[in-house]
């Protein structure tokens, strides 16, 4: 029982010591982690696809692309040409849909 009181007294003295410390002189107000939907911390990547379109012209333009166009938007002209040449003489795949009533 005596040990429990000792531990409680020690914990209370730590709380009192922390409460008595003056605030740091160069303390800055906390910053928001996100600003306009972008991560605003040191070292965070800029211009990511996660920024809402209303804050990013690039993402707004990307949102207007169809999914297939978005997939190929980063390819160079040479890479696009190589894909075209590889697929040019191939027959299109057949699509079959079965709709049950």
Buried (B, 14 or more C-beta within 10 A) or exposed (E): EEEEEEEEEEEEEEEEEEEEEEEEEEEEEEEEEEEEBBBEEEEEEEEEEEBEBEEBEEBEEBEEEEEEEEEEEEEEEEEEEEEEEEEEEEEEEEEEEEEEE
